[in-house]
Amino acid sequence: MTERTGQDDLSERERAILAVAGRSWPTVGAKERAIREQLGISPHLYYQLLNALLDDPRALAHAPATVNRLRRLREARRANR
């Protein structure tokens, strides 16, 4: 699931992580279930990988609305600490 289609492209796994992050979920449980079933990883690992992707220019080019929204949320959380 980590096959790359080109040198500057995101892997299938990275694109799938951004796709899950870009969806809206009725409950946290539904999102966590989808992470386990669709991505085959734990929610903890998902959030670690997603956080790293937010700093990746390839992710921004692939899903700018999602990445910018999540960057704003991350910065707001940091400011509240």
Secondary structure, DSSP 8 states (H G I E B T S, - for coil): ---BSSTTS-BHHHHHHHHHHHS--SSHHHHHHHIIIII-S-HHHHHHHHHHHTT-HHHHHH-HHHHHHHHHHHHHHHHT-
